[in-house]
């Protein structure tokens, strides 16, 4: 399930990036990354680096085992502040369902 879904997202994202002239050293930030399953399939397309963020330390521990080559951050995606970091893609998958109010 994750492999096919991730491939769909990658194809769409890379098309958009290419149309904007971005094709090299691409970077990805995934908010609400959970156990890192999407990132496992997506990371090879983002050689500039992948950063995964999740509120749950337990989920991050799973992700670290699956994606030791990625950066991991613990925190609430609504409050996470990344100083002096730019990403070509900010990806939010299922975690968007946790945004239940306009303030979220």
C-alpha positions as CSV (number, residue, x, y, z in Angstrom):
1,X,0.0,0.0,0.0
2,X,2.7,2.5,0.9
3,X,4.8,1.8,-2.1
4,X,2.1,2.6,-4.7
5,X,0.8,5.6,-2.7
6,X,4.3,7.0,-2.3
7,X,5.0,6.6,-6.0
8,X,1.9,8.6,-6.9
9,X,2.9,11.4,-4.6
10,X,6.5,11.4,-5.9
11,X,5.4,11.5,-9.5
12,X,3.1,14.4,-8.8
13,X,5.6,16.3,-6.7
14,X,8.5,15.8,-9.2
15,X,6.4,17.0,-12.1
16,X,5.6,20.2,-10.2
17,X,9.2,20.8,-9.1
18,X,10.4,20.2,-12.7
19,X,7.9,22.8,-14.0
20,X,9.5,25.3,-11.6
21,X,13.0,24.4,-12.7
22,X,13.9,22.5,-9.5
23,X,15.5,19.1,-10.4
24,X,18.7,18.8,-8.4
25,X,19.5,18.2,-4.7
26,X,15.8,18.2,-3.8
27,X,14.8,18.2,-0.2
28,X,11.7,17.0,1.6
29,X,10.1,17.7,5.0
30,X,7.4,15.3,6.0
31,X,5.2,16.5,8.9
32,X,3.3,13.9,10.8
33,X,5.6,11.2,9.3
34,X,4.6,8.4,11.7
35,X,6.6,5.3,11.3
36,X,8.3,6.6,8.1
37,X,6.7,4.3,5.6
38,X,6.1,6.9,2.9
39,X,9.5,8.3,3.4
40,X,11.1,4.9,2.9
41,X,9.8,4.9,-0.7
42,X,10.2,8.6,-1.3
43,X,13.6,9.4,0.0
44,X,15.6,8.2,-3.0
45,X,14.0,11.0,-5.0
46,X,15.2,13.7,-2.6
47,X,19.0,13.4,-2.5
48,X,19.4,16.8,-0.8
49,X,18.0,15.3,2.4
50,X,14.8,14.2,4.0
51,X,13.6,15.4,7.4
52,X,10.8,13.6,9.2
53,X,8.8,15.2,12.0
54,X,6.2,13.5,14.3
55,X,4.7,14.2,17.7
56,X,5.1,10.6,18.8
57,X,8.5,9.5,20.0
58,X,7.5,5.9,19.5
59,X,6.7,6.5,15.8
60,X,10.0,8.3,15.3
61,X,11.8,5.4,16.8
62,X,10.2,3.1,14.2
63,X,11.0,5.6,11.5
64,X,14.7,5.8,12.6
65,X,15.0,2.1,12.2
66,X,13.4,2.2,8.7
67,X,15.1,5.4,7.6
68,X,18.4,5.8,9.5
69,X,19.7,8.1,6.7
70,X,17.0,10.7,7.3
71,X,16.8,13.5,10.0
72,X,14.2,13.1,12.6
73,X,12.5,15.7,14.8
74,X,10.0,15.3,17.5
75,X,7.3,17.9,17.8
76,X,3.8,19.1,17.1
77,X,3.6,20.0,13.4
78,X,1.5,23.0,14.2
79,X,4.2,24.4,16.5
80,X,7.4,23.1,14.9
81,X,9.8,25.9,13.9
82,X,12.8,25.2,11.7
83,X,15.3,27.9,11.8
84,X,17.2,28.7,8.5
85,X,16.0,25.6,6.7
86,X,14.3,25.6,3.3
87,X,12.7,22.5,1.8
88,X,11.6,22.0,-1.8
89,X,8.6,20.0,-0.6
90,X,6.7,20.0,2.6
91,X,4.6,16.8,2.6
92,X,1.7,16.1,5.0
93,X,-0.2,12.9,4.5
94,X,-2.6,11.3,6.9
95,X,-1.6,13.7,9.7
96,X,-3.7,16.4,8.1
97,X,-6.7,14.7,9.6
98,X,-5.6,16.0,13.0
99,X,-6.2,19.5,11.8
100,X,-9.8,19.8,13.0
101,X,-10.3,23.5,13.6
102,X,-9.4,26.7,11.7
103,X,-6.8,27.5,14.4
104,X,-5.0,24.2,13.7
